[in-house]
C-alpha cells in the first residue's frame, strides 16, 4: 500500500496568504520594489508629471460630439462645454510633445525628465500621447478602481505600472518628479495638487519642484487663493509655490528654465 504524498506550498507562492490582510505589508513593499526595479532597468531617472481631468477629450472628438448633438444625438450644452475644455487636452498633448523633444536632445546616457501621468484617459492620455508623438518613452501609473479602466494606449508598454494603493502611486508621482504640470481637474486632481503643495510648504519635499497651474480662469474660479491669504490660512509667499498661465509657450519655457537651472546637475530621485 503506497503512502500518500503531501504537497507543500512555499509561503511566497501561497496566493491565498498573499491576498490576505496578513500580507498587506508585503503587497505595499511590492508596490515600492517592483516599480523601483523597472525604473532602474529602463534608466528613468526623473519625470515631469502631468495631472488633470480624466473626462476631457481631444478637439476632434469634441467636435464630433457637438455635431452629433446638433442633430439630436446628445446633450447640446454638454457638448459645447466638452469642446471648450478640449483646449486643455490639446495643450497637454502639445506641451508633453515639446518637453519630450527637449529632454531627448539633452546629452545624457539615461532618460531624463520623462513624461509621467496617472495612465488614464483625458489629460493623462493627452500627455502620454504627446510624448509618444515625439517618439519618447513615457510613464503611466494606473490605479485599480471599481469602474476599472485600462491604461491608455499611448503609454510605453514597459513603463505602464498598475497600483492597488493610492498612497504608493502618489509616492512614485512625488519621488521621481522634477516638475509638475496641473491642468483643470476634479477631486483626484485637487487631492494630488494639494498634497504636493503641502509637502512643499512644510518642506517635506526638499528638492526644487516647479509647479505650473494651467488654465487661469479655471483655477481662479475653483480656488480662491486670495481668500486663503485674506483669512490668514496661507501666507502670501505660498503663492510662489506655483506658476499660473494659459500659454503653452510660457509653460514650456518656465519648466525648461527651472529644470535647466535646478535639476540638470541633480541625478536620481529624492524628496
C-alpha positions, -999 to +999 in steps of 0.1 A: +000+000+000+016+032-012+018+062+011+001+095+001+025+124-005+016+158+008+023+188-014+035+219+004+033+254-009+061+279-002+049+310+016+059+333-012+039+312-036+008+309-015-017+332-033-043+328-006-019+342+020-005+369-003-040+382-009-049+382+028-048+410+053-018+393+069+003+400+038-006+437+034+029+448+043+043+426+015+019+440-011+028+475-001+065+467-003+060+451-037+045+484-050+077+500-040+103+474-051+088+464-084+084+500-098+119+508-085+134+479-103+115+488-135+126+524-135+162+514-129+161+488-157+148+513-182+171+541-169+143+565-160+160+590-137+133+616-131+099+627-145+077+656-155+043+648-140+010+658-157-022+659-136-057+668-149-092+656-155-098+621-169-130+635-185-117+659-212-114+647-248-095+657-279-107+686-301-115+661-328-137+640-306-154+671-290-162+685-325-178+652-335-198+650-303-211+686-309-221+678-345-240+648-333-257+668-305-268+694-331-286+666-348-303+654-317-279+628-306-266+640-272-268+670-248-260+702-268-249+723-238-227+695-225-212+690-260-204+728-262-186+725-228-167+694-240-155+714-270-144+743-247-125+720-223-108+701-252-084+731-253-068+716-222-064+682-238-047+697-268-025+720-246-013+690-226-006+670-257+015+698-272+033+706-240+043+669-235+055+667-271+077+698-267+091+688-234+099+653-246+117+668-277+137+690-254+146+661-230+156+638-258+182+663-271+200+665-237+234+650-237+228+622-213+231+584-213+200+579-192+164+591-198+158+624-181+126+643-174+103+616-188+066+625-191+046+607-164+008+605-159-018+586-140-022+565-171-059+571-177-080+590-203-084+627-206-054+649-197-034+618-189-040+603-223-031+637-239+003+639-222+012+603-229+001+609-265+022+640-269+053+622-255+046+593-278+043+615-308+077+629-300+089+593-300+098+594-264+092+569-236+066+579-211+052+565-179+016+557-168+008+549-132-027+534-132-048+526-102-073+498-096-108+512-093-143+496-091-151+511-126-117+500-138-102+513-170-070+500-186-041+523-192-044+545-223-028+531-255+000+558-256+019+547-225+052+530-232+043+494-226+072+486-203+065+516-182+029+510-175+026+503-138-006+493-121-012+501-084-037+490-057-027+515-031-033+552-038-005+562-014+021+541-032+010+555-065+013+590-051+047+582-037+060+574-072+045+606-086+063+627-060+096+607-057+107+609-093+091+643-102+113+672-111+084+693-124+046+692-121+020+705-146-015+706-134-045+710-157-081+716-147-095+685-129-118+672-102-114+657-068-084+635-078-065+663-094-072+686-064-061+659-040-029+653-058-021+690-062-028+700-026-008+670-012+022+681-031+017+718-022+015+708+014+047+688+012+065+717-004+050+742+020+062+721+050+095+713+033+089+676+035+099+678-002+133+695-001+141+694-038+132+722-061+098+713-077+084+738-101+046+736-104+025+750-133-012+756-129-025+757-165-058+775-171-061+806-150-098+811-155-105+776-141-081+779-112-092+814-102-128+802-102-123+769-084-097+780-058-098+815-042-062+818-033-067+855-024-093+845+002-069+820+017-044+848+022-071+872+035-083+847+061-047+840+071-049+804+061-018+807+040+009+833+036+013+855+005+047+838-001+029+804-005+017+816-039+053+814-051+050+776-049+033+776-083+032+795-116-002+802-133-005+806-171-027+800-201+002+798-226+018+766-238+048+786-248+051+802-214+045+770-195+072+751-215+097+779-211+091+781-174+095+743-169+127+741-191+142+772-174+135+757-140+149+723-149+179+737-166+187+758-135+179+734-107+177+698-120+202+691-148+231+685-124+209+665-100+205+629-107+181+604-093+150+607-072+147+622-038+122+641-017 
